[in-house]
């Protein structure tokens, strides 16, 4: 969805508003940066991103759901986790 659709671009650039703590805000900034620079931009420019970069995103977000790195999670569920975490719903 990200390489061919700009609807989700707000997830990539909108500052995280629901910060309870400084650590949570930093985590949200890291998730946005990884998503934007390591996943979406390569998809849009080259049509491909490496599995290692997707794993980097999953590892960064692992505290939200232990299944992010321990078992196979489909793209839909990962996207739901990202949107929910960044409170863009």
PyMOL Python script that loads the backbone (N, CA, C, O; Angstrom):
from pymol import cmd

cmd.read_pdbstr("""\
ATOM      1  N   UNK A   1       0.810  -1.192   0.000  1.00  0.00           N
ATOM      2  CA  UNK A   1       0.000   0.000   0.000  1.00  0.00           C
ATOM      3  C   UNK A   1       0.855   1.259   0.000  1.00  0.00           C
ATOM      4  O   UNK A   1       0.549   2.211  -0.717  1.00  0.00           O
ATOM      5  N   UNK A   2       1.913   1.278   0.786  1.00  0.00           N
ATOM      6  CA  UNK A   2       2.722   2.485   0.899  1.00  0.00           C
ATOM      7  C   UNK A   2       3.374   2.924  -0.418  1.00  0.00           C
ATOM      8  O   UNK A   2       3.418   4.121  -0.700  1.00  0.00           O
ATOM      9  N   UNK A   3       3.877   1.994  -1.225  1.00  0.00           N
ATOM     10  CA  UNK A   3       4.564   2.480  -2.422  1.00  0.00           C
ATOM     11  C   UNK A   3       3.637   3.070  -3.483  1.00  0.00           C
ATOM     12  O   UNK A   3       4.083   3.864  -4.312  1.00  0.00           O
ATOM     13  N   UNK A   4       2.371   2.703  -3.472  1.00  0.00           N
ATOM     14  CA  UNK A   4       1.483   3.127  -4.537  1.00  0.00           C
ATOM     15  C   UNK A   4       0.358   4.044  -4.078  1.00  0.00           C
ATOM     16  O   UNK A   4      -0.489   4.423  -4.887  1.00  0.00           O
ATOM     17  N   UNK A   5       0.329   4.405  -2.819  1.00  0.00           N
ATOM     18  CA  UNK A   5      -0.788   5.150  -2.277  1.00  0.00           C
ATOM     19  C   UNK A   5      -0.270   6.150  -1.250  1.00  0.00           C
ATOM     20  O   UNK A   5       0.484   5.780  -0.349  1.00  0.00           O
ATOM     21  N   UNK A   6      -0.665   7.404  -1.376  1.00  0.00           N
ATOM     22  CA  UNK A   6      -0.192   8.435  -0.449  1.00  0.00           C
ATOM     23  C   UNK A   6      -1.128   8.641   0.735  1.00  0.00           C
ATOM     24  O   UNK A   6      -0.880   9.513   1.568  1.00  0.00           O
ATOM     25  N   UNK A   7      -2.200   7.855   0.825  1.00  0.00           N
ATOM     26  CA  UNK A   7      -3.166   8.014   1.909  1.00  0.00           C
ATOM     27  C   UNK A   7      -2.512   7.820   3.267  1.00  0.00           C
ATOM     28  O   UNK A   7      -2.876   8.495   4.231  1.00  0.00           O
ATOM     29  N   UNK A   8      -1.559   6.914   3.357  1.00  0.00           N
ATOM     30  CA  UNK A   8      -0.914   6.611   4.627  1.00  0.00           C
ATOM     31  C   UNK A   8       0.282   7.519   4.938  1.00  0.00           C
ATOM     32  O   UNK A   8       0.946   7.330   5.957  1.00  0.00           O
ATOM     33  N   UNK A   9       0.561   8.491   4.082  1.00  0.00           N
ATOM     34  CA  UNK A   9       1.719   9.354   4.308  1.00  0.00           C
ATOM     35  C   UNK A   9       1.646  10.118   5.625  1.00  0.00           C
ATOM     36  O   UNK A   9       2.681  10.461   6.195  1.00  0.00           O
ATOM     37  N   UNK A  10       0.449  10.385   6.110  1.00  0.00           N
ATOM     38  CA  UNK A  10       0.335  11.098   7.392  1.00  0.00           C
ATOM     39  C   UNK A  10       0.971  10.284   8.520  1.00  0.00           C
ATOM     40  O   UNK A  10       1.481  10.854   9.484  1.00  0.00           O
ATOM     41  N   UNK A  11       0.942   8.962   8.403  1.00  0.00           N
ATOM     42  CA  UNK A  11       1.592   8.110   9.409  1.00  0.00           C
ATOM     43  C   UNK A  11       3.091   8.357   9.418  1.00  0.00           C
ATOM     44  O   UNK A  11       3.737   8.258  10.462  1.00  0.00           O
ATOM     45  N   UNK A  12       3.639   8.675   8.264  1.00  0.00           N
ATOM     46  CA  UNK A  12       5.084   8.843   8.130  1.00  0.00           C
ATOM     47  C   UNK A  12       5.585  10.194   8.612  1.00  0.00           C
ATOM     48  O   UNK A  12       6.745  10.311   9.008  1.00  0.00           O
ATOM     49  N   UNK A  13       4.740  11.214   8.586  1.00  0.00           N
ATOM     50  CA  UNK A  13       5.235  12.564   8.859  1.00  0.00           C
ATOM     51  C   UNK A  13       4.562  13.280  10.026  1.00  0.00           C
ATOM     52  O   UNK A  13       5.131  14.230  10.564  1.00  0.00           O
ATOM     53  N   UNK A  14       3.377  12.857  10.429  1.00  0.00           N
ATOM     54  CA  UNK A  14       2.664  13.536  11.503  1.00  0.00           C
ATOM     55  C   UNK A  14       3.321  13.255  12.844  1.00  0.00           C
ATOM     56  O   UNK A  14       3.499  12.091  13.204  1.00  0.00           O
ATOM     57  N   UNK A  15       3.684  14.283  13.589  1.00  0.00           N
ATOM     58  CA  UNK A  15       4.286  14.054  14.913  1.00  0.00           C
ATOM     59  C   UNK A  15       3.330  13.313  15.834  1.00  0.00           C
ATOM     60  O   UNK A  15       2.120  13.538  15.806  1.00  0.00           O
ATOM     61  N   UNK A  16       3.875  12.449  16.631  1.00  0.00           N
ATOM     62  CA  UNK A  16       3.104  11.657  17.585  1.00  0.00           C
ATOM     63  C   UNK A  16       2.527  12.582  18.633  1.00  0.00           C
ATOM     64  O   UNK A  16       3.271  13.297  19.303  1.00  0.00           O
ATOM     65  N   UNK A  17       1.201  12.580  18.789  1.00  0.00           N
ATOM     66  CA  UNK A  17       0.510  13.526  19.674  1.00  0.00           C
ATOM     67  C   UNK A  17       0.143  12.956  21.035  1.00  0.00           C
ATOM     68  O   UNK A  17      -0.080  13.724  21.971  1.00  0.00           O
ATOM     69  N   UNK A  18       0.072  11.635  21.179  1.00  0.00           N
ATOM     70  CA  UNK A  18      -0.444  11.036  22.400  1.00  0.00           C
ATOM     71  C   UNK A  18       0.660  10.616  23.367  1.00  0.00           C
ATOM     72  O   UNK A  18       0.536   9.609  24.064  1.00  0.00           O
ATOM     73  N   UNK A  19       1.711  11.376  23.401  1.00  0.00           N
ATOM     74  CA  UNK A  19       2.859  11.010  24.207  1.00  0.00           C
ATOM     75  C   UNK A  19       2.552  11.089  25.702  1.00  0.00           C
ATOM     76  O   UNK A  19       2.178  12.141  26.222  1.00  0.00           O
ATOM     77  N   UNK A  20       2.716   9.972  26.364  1.00  0.00           N
ATOM     78  CA  UNK A  20       2.563   9.922  27.809  1.00  0.00           C
ATOM     79  C   UNK A  20       3.908  10.220  28.459  1.00  0.00           C
ATOM     80  O   UNK A  20       3.981  10.824  29.529  1.00  0.00           O
ATOM     81  N   UNK A  21       4.952   9.789  27.797  1.00  0.00           N
ATOM     82  CA  UNK A  21       6.293   9.997  28.341  1.00  0.00           C
ATOM     83  C   UNK A  21       7.254  10.331  27.209  1.00  0.00           C
ATOM     84  O   UNK A  21       6.948  10.141  26.032  1.00  0.00           O
ATOM     85  N   UNK A  22       8.405  10.827  27.590  1.00  0.00           N
ATOM     86  CA  UNK A  22       9.453  11.137  26.620  1.00  0.00           C
ATOM     87  C   UNK A  22       9.928   9.872  25.909  1.00  0.00           C
ATOM     88  O   UNK A  22      10.218   9.903  24.713  1.00  0.00           O
ATOM     89  N   UNK A  23      10.005   8.777  26.627  1.00  0.00           N
ATOM     90  CA  UNK A  23      10.431   7.501  26.031  1.00  0.00           C
ATOM     91  C   UNK A  23       9.436   7.037  24.971  1.00  0.00           C
ATOM     92  O   UNK A  23       9.840   6.537  23.921  1.00  0.00           O
ATOM     93  N   UNK A  24       8.152   7.197  25.232  1.00  0.00           N
ATOM     94  CA  UNK A  24       7.129   6.806  24.261  1.00  0.00           C
ATOM     95  C   UNK A  24       7.196   7.679  23.015  1.00  0.00           C
ATOM     96  O   UNK A  24       7.026   7.183  21.902  1.00  0.00           O
ATOM     97  N   UNK A  25       7.438   8.961  23.191  1.00  0.00           N
ATOM     98  CA  UNK A  25       7.568   9.862  22.048  1.00  0.00           C
ATOM     99  C   UNK A  25       8.782   9.494  21.208  1.00  0.00           C
ATOM    100  O   UNK A  25       8.712   9.498  19.979  1.00  0.00           O
ATOM    101  N   UNK A  26       9.904   9.174  21.869  1.00  0.00           N
ATOM    102  CA  UNK A  26      11.108   8.760  21.136  1.00  0.00           C
ATOM    103  C   UNK A  26      10.869   7.469  20.364  1.00  0.00           C
ATOM    104  O   UNK A  26      11.326   7.319  19.230  1.00  0.00           O
ATOM    105  N   UNK A  27      10.149   6.538  20.989  1.00  0.00           N
ATOM    106  CA  UNK A  27       9.828   5.278  20.320  1.00  0.00           C
ATOM    107  C   UNK A  27       8.968   5.540  19.087  1.00  0.00           C
ATOM    108  O   UNK A  27       9.213   4.965  18.026  1.00  0.00           O
ATOM    109  N   UNK A  28       7.969   6.396  19.218  1.00  0.00           N
ATOM    110  CA  UNK A  28       7.118   6.735  18.076  1.00  0.00           C
ATOM    111  C   UNK A  28       7.935   7.394  16.969  1.00  0.00           C
ATOM    112  O   UNK A  28       7.731   7.101  15.791  1.00  0.00           O
ATOM    113  N   UNK A  29       8.857   8.280  17.335  1.00  0.00           N
ATOM    114  CA  UNK A  29       9.729   8.910  16.342  1.00  0.00           C
ATOM    115  C   UNK A  29      10.589   7.870  15.632  1.00  0.00           C
ATOM    116  O   UNK A  29      10.777   7.941  14.417  1.00  0.00           O
ATOM    117  N   UNK A  30      11.114   6.900  16.389  1.00  0.00           N
ATOM    118  CA  UNK A  30      11.923   5.826  15.793  1.00  0.00           C
ATOM    119  C   UNK A  30      11.099   4.982  14.830  1.00  0.00           C
ATOM    120  O   UNK A  30      11.563   4.650  13.739  1.00  0.00           O
ATOM    121  N   UNK A  31       9.880   4.635  15.228  1.00  0.00           N
ATOM    122  CA  UNK A  31       9.006   3.833  14.364  1.00  0.00           C
ATOM    123  C   UNK A  31       8.713   4.593  13.071  1.00  0.00           C
ATOM    124  O   UNK A  31       8.782   4.017  11.985  1.00  0.00           O
ATOM    125  N   UNK A  32       8.390   5.865  13.179  1.00  0.00           N
ATOM    126  CA  UNK A  32       8.123   6.666  11.978  1.00  0.00           C
ATOM    127  C   UNK A  32       9.354   6.753  11.088  1.00  0.00           C
ATOM    128  O   UNK A  32       9.250   6.609   9.870  1.00  0.00           O
ATOM    129  N   UNK A  33      10.514   6.987  11.683  1.00  0.00           N
ATOM    130  CA  UNK A  33      11.750   7.117  10.907  1.00  0.00           C
ATOM    131  C   UNK A  33      12.082   5.819  10.179  1.00  0.00           C
ATOM    132  O   UNK A  33      12.396   5.835   8.989  1.00  0.00           O
ATOM    133  N   UNK A  34      12.013   4.703  10.888  1.00  0.00           N
ATOM    134  CA  UNK A  34      12.306   3.408  10.270  1.00  0.00           C
ATOM    135  C   UNK A  34      11.315   3.129   9.147  1.00  0.00           C
ATOM    136  O   UNK A  34      11.706   2.708   8.058  1.00  0.00           O
ATOM    137  N   UNK A  35      10.057   3.361   9.408  1.00  0.00           N
ATOM    138  CA  UNK A  35       9.029   3.121   8.402  1.00  0.00           C
ATOM    139  C   UNK A  35       9.266   3.996   7.175  1.00  0.00           C
ATOM    140  O   UNK A  35       9.206   3.520   6.041  1.00  0.00           O
ATOM    141  N   UNK A  36       9.536   5.276   7.410  1.00  0.00           N
ATOM    142  CA  UNK A  36       9.712   6.233   6.315  1.00  0.00           C
ATOM    143  C   UNK A  36      11.006   5.990   5.536  1.00  0.00           C
ATOM    144  O   UNK A  36      10.983   5.867   4.311  1.00  0.00           O
ATOM    145  N   UNK A  37      12.145   5.920   6.255  1.00  0.00           N
ATOM    146  CA  UNK A  37      13.454   5.889   5.599  1.00  0.00           C
ATOM    147  C   UNK A  37      13.906   4.495   5.183  1.00  0.00           C
ATOM    148  O   UNK A  37      14.559   4.344   4.150  1.00  0.00           O
ATOM    149  N   UNK A  38      13.575   3.480   5.962  1.00  0.00           N
ATOM    150  CA  UNK A  38      14.081   2.139   5.682  1.00  0.00           C
ATOM    151  C   UNK A  38      13.106   1.255   4.916  1.00  0.00           C
ATOM    152  O   UNK A  38      13.515   0.268   4.305  1.00  0.00           O
ATOM    153  N   UNK A  39      11.826   1.598   4.941  1.00  0.00           N
ATOM    154  CA  UNK A  39      10.844   0.720   4.302  1.00  0.00           C
ATOM    155  C   UNK A  39      10.128   1.421   3.151  1.00  0.00           C
ATOM    156  O   UNK A  39      10.197   0.952   2.015  1.00  0.00           O
ATOM    157  N   UNK A  40       9.449   2.523   3.414  1.00  0.00           N
ATOM    158  CA  UNK A  40       8.617   3.158   2.387  1.00  0.00           C
ATOM    159  C   UNK A  40       9.455   3.795   1.280  1.00  0.00           C
ATOM    160  O   UNK A  40       9.187   3.559   0.102  1.00  0.00           O
ATOM    161  N   UNK A  41      10.458   4.590   1.627  1.00  0.00           N
ATOM    162  CA  UNK A  41      11.259   5.232   0.579  1.00  0.00           C
ATOM    163  C   UNK A  41      11.928   4.218  -0.340  1.00  0.00           C
ATOM    164  O   UNK A  41      11.876   4.401  -1.557  1.00  0.00           O
ATOM    165  N   UNK A  42      12.561   3.149   0.175  1.00  0.00           N
ATOM    166  CA  UNK A  42      13.113   2.146  -0.751  1.00  0.00           C
ATOM    167  C   UNK A  42      12.033   1.474  -1.611  1.00  0.00           C
ATOM    168  O   UNK A  42      12.265   1.188  -2.785  1.00  0.00           O
ATOM    169  N   UNK A  43      10.860   1.225  -1.028  1.00  0.00           N
ATOM    170  CA  UNK A  43       9.773   0.643  -1.821  1.00  0.00           C
ATOM    171  C   UNK A  43       9.375   1.559  -2.968  1.00  0.00           C
ATOM    172  O   UNK A  43       9.123   1.102  -4.083  1.00  0.00           O
ATOM    173  N   UNK A  44       9.322   2.840  -2.689  1.00  0.00           N
ATOM    174  CA  UNK A  44       8.905   3.788  -3.724  1.00  0.00           C
ATOM    175  C   UNK A  44       9.980   4.024  -4.774  1.00  0.00           C
ATOM    176  O   UNK A  44       9.662   4.244  -5.943  1.00  0.00           O
ATOM    177  N   UNK A  45      11.243   3.983  -4.379  1.00  0.00           N
ATOM    178  CA  UNK A  45      12.306   4.265  -5.340  1.00  0.00           C
ATOM    179  C   UNK A  45      12.797   3.018  -6.067  1.00  0.00           C
ATOM    180  O   UNK A  45      13.089   3.079  -7.261  1.00  0.00           O
ATOM    181  N   UNK A  46      12.892   1.886  -5.367  1.00  0.00           N
ATOM    182  CA  UNK A  46      13.452   0.676  -5.969  1.00  0.00           C
ATOM    183  C   UNK A  46      12.426  -0.450  -6.127  1.00  0.00           C
ATOM    184  O   UNK A  46      12.680  -1.427  -6.832  1.00  0.00           O
ATOM    185  N   UNK A  47      11.272  -0.313  -5.472  1.00  0.00           N
ATOM    186  CA  UNK A  47      10.258  -1.356  -5.540  1.00  0.00           C
ATOM    187  C   UNK A  47      10.541  -2.535  -4.620  1.00  0.00           C
ATOM    188  O   UNK A  47       9.894  -3.578  -4.726  1.00  0.00           O
ATOM    189  N   UNK A  48      11.506  -2.373  -3.717  1.00  0.00           N
ATOM    190  CA  UNK A  48      11.917  -3.471  -2.843  1.00  0.00           C
ATOM    191  C   UNK A  48      12.502  -2.914  -1.557  1.00  0.00           C
ATOM    192  O   UNK A  48      13.131  -1.855  -1.560  1.00  0.00           O
ATOM    193  N   UNK A  49      12.294  -3.624  -0.468  1.00  0.00           N
ATOM    194  CA  UNK A  49      12.989  -3.343   0.785  1.00  0.00           C
ATOM    195  C   UNK A  49      13.382  -4.681   1.393  1.00  0.00           C
ATOM    196  O   UNK A  49      12.683  -5.679   1.219  1.00  0.00           O
ATOM    197  N   UNK A  50      14.484  -4.697   2.093  1.00  0.00           N
ATOM    198  CA  UNK A  50      14.982  -5.971   2.608  1.00  0.00           C
ATOM    199  C   UNK A  50      14.207  -6.431   3.839  1.00  0.00           C
ATOM    200  O   UNK A  50      13.632  -5.630   4.576  1.00  0.00           O
ATOM    201  N   UNK A  51      14.213  -7.725   4.033  1.00  0.00           N
ATOM    202  CA  UNK A  51      13.569  -8.307   5.208  1.00  0.00           C
ATOM    203  C   UNK A  51      14.216  -7.837   6.489  1.00  0.00           C
ATOM    204  O   UNK A  51      13.548  -7.746   7.519  1.00  0.00           O
ATOM    205  N   UNK A  52      15.508  -7.535   6.449  1.00  0.00           N
ATOM    206  CA  UNK A  52      16.214  -7.055   7.639  1.00  0.00           C
ATOM    207  C   UNK A  52      15.643  -5.719   8.115  1.00  0.00           C
ATOM    208  O   UNK A  52      15.573  -5.465   9.317  1.00  0.00           O
ATOM    209  N   UNK A  53      15.243  -4.884   7.188  1.00  0.00           N
ATOM    210  CA  UNK A  53      14.668  -3.585   7.576  1.00  0.00           C
ATOM    211  C   UNK A  53      13.271  -3.741   8.168  1.00  0.00           C
ATOM    212  O   UNK A  53      12.892  -3.015   9.087  1.00  0.00           O
ATOM    213  N   UNK A  54      12.518  -4.682   7.640  1.00  0.00           N
ATOM    214  CA  UNK A  54      11.204  -4.959   8.214  1.00  0.00           C
ATOM    215  C   UNK A  54      11.374  -5.546   9.612  1.00  0.00           C
ATOM    216  O   UNK A  54      10.613  -5.215  10.522  1.00  0.00           O
ATOM    217  N   UNK A  55      12.372  -6.419   9.788  1.00  0.00           N
ATOM    218  CA  UNK A  55      12.641  -6.989  11.109  1.00  0.00           C
ATOM    219  C   UNK A  55      13.088  -5.901  12.087  1.00  0.00           C
ATOM    220  O   UNK A  55      12.765  -5.964  13.273  1.00  0.00           O
ATOM    221  N   UNK A  56      13.823  -4.912  11.598  1.00  0.00           N
ATOM    222  CA  UNK A  56      14.235  -3.784  12.451  1.00  0.00           C
ATOM    223  C   UNK A  56      13.001  -3.055  12.988  1.00  0.00           C
ATOM    224  O   UNK A  56      12.954  -2.692  14.164  1.00  0.00           O
ATOM    225  N   UNK A  57      12.007  -2.844  12.129  1.00  0.00           N
ATOM    226  CA  UNK A  57      10.758  -2.212  12.571  1.00  0.00           C
ATOM    227  C   UNK A  57      10.044  -3.091  13.586  1.00  0.00           C
ATOM    228  O   UNK A  57       9.587  -2.603  14.619  1.00  0.00           O
ATOM    229  N   UNK A  58       9.948  -4.379  13.300  1.00  0.00           N
ATOM    230  CA  UNK A  58       9.273  -5.300  14.215  1.00  0.00           C
ATOM    231  C   UNK A  58       9.981  -5.362  15.566  1.00  0.00           C
ATOM    232  O   UNK A  58       9.329  -5.402  16.609  1.00  0.00           O
ATOM    233  N   UNK A  59      11.304  -5.369  15.546  1.00  0.00           N
ATOM    234  CA  UNK A  59      12.070  -5.408  16.794  1.00  0.00           C
ATOM    235  C   UNK A  59      11.843  -4.135  17.603  1.00  0.00           C
ATOM    236  O   UNK A  59      11.703  -4.190  18.825  1.00  0.00           O
ATOM    237  N   UNK A  60      11.806  -3.003  16.932  1.00  0.00           N
ATOM    238  CA  UNK A  60      11.564  -1.731  17.610  1.00  0.00           C
ATOM    239  C   UNK A  60      10.191  -1.713  18.280  1.00  0.00           C
ATOM    240  O   UNK A  60      10.020  -1.106  19.338  1.00  0.00           O
ATOM    241  N   UNK A  61       9.214  -2.380  17.662  1.00  0.00           N
ATOM    242  CA  UNK A  61       7.845  -2.378  18.169  1.00  0.00           C
ATOM    243  C   UNK A  61       7.491  -3.621  18.985  1.00  0.00           C
ATOM    244  O   UNK A  61       6.326  -3.809  19.336  1.00  0.00           O
ATOM    245  N   UNK A  62       8.460  -4.465  19.292  1.00  0.00           N
ATOM    246  CA  UNK A  62       8.159  -5.758  19.903  1.00  0.00           C
ATOM    247  C   UNK A  62       7.445  -5.679  21.246  1.00  0.00           C
ATOM    248  O   UNK A  62       6.738  -6.617  21.612  1.00  0.00           O
ATOM    249  N   UNK A  63       7.607  -4.594  21.987  1.00  0.00           N
ATOM    250  CA  UNK A  63       6.928  -4.499  23.285  1.00  0.00           C
ATOM    251  C   UNK A  63       5.404  -4.406  23.135  1.00  0.00           C
ATOM    252  O   UNK A  63       4.680  -4.684  24.091  1.00  0.00           O
ATOM    253  N   UNK A  64       4.908  -4.019  21.955  1.00  0.00           N
ATOM    254  CA  UNK A  64       3.465  -3.919  21.725  1.00  0.00           C
ATOM    255  C   UNK A  64       2.812  -5.283  21.573  1.00  0.00           C
ATOM    256  O   UNK A  64       1.677  -5.500  21.997  1.00  0.00           O
ATOM    257  N   UNK A  65       3.553  -6.195  20.959  1.00  0.00           N
ATOM    258  CA  UNK A  65       3.018  -7.534  20.711  1.00  0.00           C
ATOM    259  C   UNK A  65       4.207  -8.463  20.532  1.00  0.00           C
ATOM    260  O   UNK A  65       4.968  -8.321  19.576  1.00  0.00           O
ATOM    261  N   UNK A  66       4.370  -9.405  21.438  1.00  0.00           N
ATOM    262  CA  UNK A  66       5.499 -10.327  21.390  1.00  0.00           C
ATOM    263  C   UNK A  66       5.558 -11.143  20.120  1.00  0.00           C
ATOM    264  O   UNK A  66       6.618 -11.662  19.770  1.00  0.00           O
ATOM    265  N   UNK A  67       4.439 -11.270  19.417  1.00  0.00           N
ATOM    266  CA  UNK A  67       4.395 -12.048  18.183  1.00  0.00           C
ATOM    267  C   UNK A  67       5.040 -11.318  17.006  1.00  0.00           C
ATOM    268  O   UNK A  67       5.238 -11.912  15.945  1.00  0.00           O
ATOM    269  N   UNK A  68       5.371 -10.036  17.182  1.00  0.00           N
ATOM    270  CA  UNK A  68       5.976  -9.289  16.093  1.00  0.00           C
ATOM    271  C   UNK A  68       7.287  -9.904  15.622  1.00  0.00           C
ATOM    272  O   UNK A  68       7.609  -9.835  14.436  1.00  0.00           O
ATOM    273  N   UNK A  69       8.042 -10.503  16.530  1.00  0.00           N
ATOM    274  CA  UNK A  69       9.312 -11.099  16.114  1.00  0.00           C
ATOM    275  C   UNK A  69       9.377 -12.600  16.358  1.00  0.00           C
ATOM    276  O   UNK A  69      10.277 -13.262  15.840  1.00  0.00           O
ATOM    277  N   UNK A  70       8.460 -13.147  17.123  1.00  0.00           N
ATOM    278  CA  UNK A  70       8.563 -14.560  17.467  1.00  0.00           C
ATOM    279  C   UNK A  70       7.795 -15.479  16.525  1.00  0.00           C
ATOM    280  O   UNK A  70       8.045 -16.684  16.509  1.00  0.00           O
ATOM    281  N   UNK A  71       6.875 -14.943  15.747  1.00  0.00           N
ATOM    282  CA  UNK A  71       6.111 -15.778  14.828  1.00  0.00           C
ATOM    283  C   UNK A  71       5.747 -14.963  13.589  1.00  0.00           C
ATOM    284  O   UNK A  71       5.923 -13.745  13.549  1.00  0.00           O
ATOM    285  N   UNK A  72       5.247 -15.649  12.604  1.00  0.00           N
ATOM    286  CA  UNK A  72       4.859 -14.991  11.364  1.00  0.00           C
ATOM    287  C   UNK A  72       3.632 -14.118  11.601  1.00  0.00           C
ATOM    288  O   UNK A  72       2.631 -14.568  12.159  1.00  0.00           O
ATOM    289  N   UNK A  73       3.725 -12.880  11.173  1.00  0.00           N
ATOM    290  CA  UNK A  73       2.600 -11.958  11.285  1.00  0.00           C
ATOM    291  C   UNK A  73       2.361 -11.386   9.896  1.00  0.00           C
ATOM    292  O   UNK A  73       3.288 -10.888   9.258  1.00  0.00           O
ATOM    293  N   UNK A  74       1.145 -11.455   9.436  1.00  0.00           N
ATOM    294  CA  UNK A  74       0.814 -10.952   8.118  1.00  0.00           C
ATOM    295  C   UNK A  74       0.941  -9.445   8.021  1.00  0.00           C
ATOM    296  O   UNK A  74       0.932  -8.753   9.039  1.00  0.00           O
ATOM    297  N   UNK A  75       1.059  -8.931   6.808  1.00  0.00           N
ATOM    298  CA  UNK A  75       1.206  -7.496   6.603  1.00  0.00           C
ATOM    299  C   UNK A  75       0.029  -6.685   7.158  1.00  0.00           C
ATOM    300  O   UNK A  75       0.216  -5.583   7.673  1.00  0.00           O
ATOM    301  N   UNK A  76      -1.183  -7.239   7.048  1.00  0.00           N
ATOM    302  CA  UNK A  76      -2.351  -6.520   7.556  1.00  0.00           C
ATOM    303  C   UNK A  76      -2.237  -6.300   9.063  1.00  0.00           C
ATOM    304  O   UNK A  76      -2.457  -5.190   9.550  1.00  0.00           O
ATOM    305  N   UNK A  77      -1.898  -7.340   9.790  1.00  0.00           N
ATOM    306  CA  UNK A  77      -1.807  -7.220  11.249  1.00  0.00           C
ATOM    307  C   UNK A  77      -0.674  -6.284  11.652  1.00  0.00           C
ATOM    308  O   UNK A  77      -0.813  -5.524  12.610  1.00  0.00           O
ATOM    309  N   UNK A  78       0.445  -6.329  10.935  1.00  0.00           N
ATOM    310  CA  UNK A  78       1.547  -5.411  11.221  1.00  0.00           C
ATOM    311  C   UNK A  78       1.114  -3.971  10.977  1.00  0.00           C
ATOM    312  O   UNK A  78       1.421  -3.091  11.781  1.00  0.00           O
ATOM    313  N   UNK A  79       0.408  -3.721   9.884  1.00  0.00           N
ATOM    314  CA  UNK A  79      -0.074  -2.376   9.587  1.00  0.00           C
ATOM    315  C   UNK A  79      -1.048  -1.896  10.658  1.00  0.00           C
ATOM    316  O   UNK A  79      -1.000  -0.734  11.062  1.00  0.00           O
ATOM    317  N   UNK A  80      -1.925  -2.773  11.117  1.00  0.00           N
ATOM    318  CA  UNK A  80      -2.859  -2.417  12.191  1.00  0.00           C
ATOM    319  C   UNK A  80      -2.085  -2.022  13.449  1.00  0.00           C
ATOM    320  O   UNK A  80      -2.434  -1.040  14.104  1.00  0.00           O
ATOM    321  N   UNK A  81      -1.042  -2.772  13.792  1.00  0.00           N
ATOM    322  CA  UNK A  81      -0.219  -2.447  14.963  1.00  0.00           C
ATOM    323  C   UNK A  81       0.428  -1.066  14.809  1.00  0.00           C
ATOM    324  O   UNK A  81       0.451  -0.280  15.756  1.00  0.00           O
ATOM    325  N   UNK A  82       0.949  -0.776  13.623  1.00  0.00           N
ATOM    326  CA  UNK A  82       1.606   0.511  13.388  1.00  0.00           C
ATOM    327  C   UNK A  82       0.598   1.655  13.510  1.00  0.00           C
ATOM    328  O   UNK A  82       0.854   2.637  14.207  1.00  0.00           O
ATOM    329  N   UNK A  83      -0.531   1.531  12.843  1.00  0.00           N
ATOM    330  CA  UNK A  83      -1.544   2.585  12.880  1.00  0.00           C
ATOM    331  C   UNK A  83      -2.065   2.782  14.287  1.00  0.00           C
ATOM    332  O   UNK A  83      -2.217   3.916  14.743  1.00  0.00           O
ATOM    333  N   UNK A  84      -2.340   1.690  14.979  1.00  0.00           N
ATOM    334  CA  UNK A  84      -2.833   1.789  16.346  1.00  0.00           C
ATOM    335  C   UNK A  84      -1.813   2.465  17.251  1.00  0.00           C
ATOM    336  O   UNK A  84      -2.164   3.339  18.045  1.00  0.00           O
ATOM    337  N   UNK A  85      -0.558   2.064  17.135  1.00  0.00           N
ATOM    338  CA  UNK A  85       0.490   2.636  17.984  1.00  0.00           C
ATOM    339  C   UNK A  85       0.641   4.128  17.736  1.00  0.00           C
ATOM    340  O   UNK A  85       0.771   4.902  18.684  1.00  0.00           O
ATOM    341  N   UNK A  86       0.625   4.535  16.490  1.00  0.00           N
ATOM    342  CA  UNK A  86       0.804   5.943  16.180  1.00  0.00           C
ATOM    343  C   UNK A  86      -0.494   6.732  16.302  1.00  0.00           C
ATOM    344  O   UNK A  86      -0.511   7.935  16.043  1.00  0.00           O
ATOM    345  N   UNK A  87      -1.578   6.072  16.693  1.00  0.00           N
ATOM    346  CA  UNK A  87      -2.881   6.704  16.971  1.00  0.00           C
ATOM    347  C   UNK A  87      -3.380   7.558  15.807  1.00  0.00           C
ATOM    348  O   UNK A  87      -3.784   8.708  15.979  1.00  0.00           O
ATOM    349  N   UNK A  88      -3.338   6.969  14.646  1.00  0.00           N
ATOM    350  CA  UNK A  88      -3.803   7.670  13.459  1.00  0.00           C
ATOM    351  C   UNK A  88      -5.206   7.198  13.085  1.00  0.00           C
ATOM    352  O   UNK A  88      -5.832   7.761  12.187  1.00  0.00           O
ATOM    353  N   UNK A  89      -5.693   6.181  13.760  1.00  0.00           N
ATOM    354  CA  UNK A  89      -7.012   5.627  13.442  1.00  0.00           C
ATOM    355  C   UNK A  89      -8.083   6.681  13.672  1.00  0.00           C
ATOM    356  O   UNK A  89      -9.266   6.415  13.462  1.00  0.00           O
TER     357      UNK A  89
END
""", "prot")
cmd.dss("prot")
cmd.show_as("cartoon", "prot")
cmd.util.cbc("prot")
cmd.orient("prot")
